[in-house]
Amino acid sequence: MSNITRQMVRTYLLEIAETEPTYIRAHEIARDLDASPKAVAQYLSQLQDDLVDVSLEQWARSKSTTWRIEANEP
C-alpha cells in the first residue's frame, strides 16, 4: 500500500474538477492514486470544508459514497 497524503488527494480533485459537476467515488480516486479507498474517503471528508477552488460534497450513498465535485467560478 502506498503512502497517500491529503495534499495528493487535494491536487487530484483540483485536476479533475470541471465547470460541470463530476461524480466520483473514493475507490476510483484510490485506483488512480494507487492508494487505499479508506484513506481516500477519510481525506475527502476532511477536505470537504477546506477547498476554496472546488466544491466537494457527499452526493449519494449506496454501497459507497458518491462525491460531487465541481470547480467554483472565479
Secondary structure, 3 states (H helix, E strand, C coil): CCCCCHHHHHHHHHHHCCCCCEEEEHHHHHHHHCCCHHHHHHHHHHHCCCCCCEEEEEEEECCCEEEEEEECCC
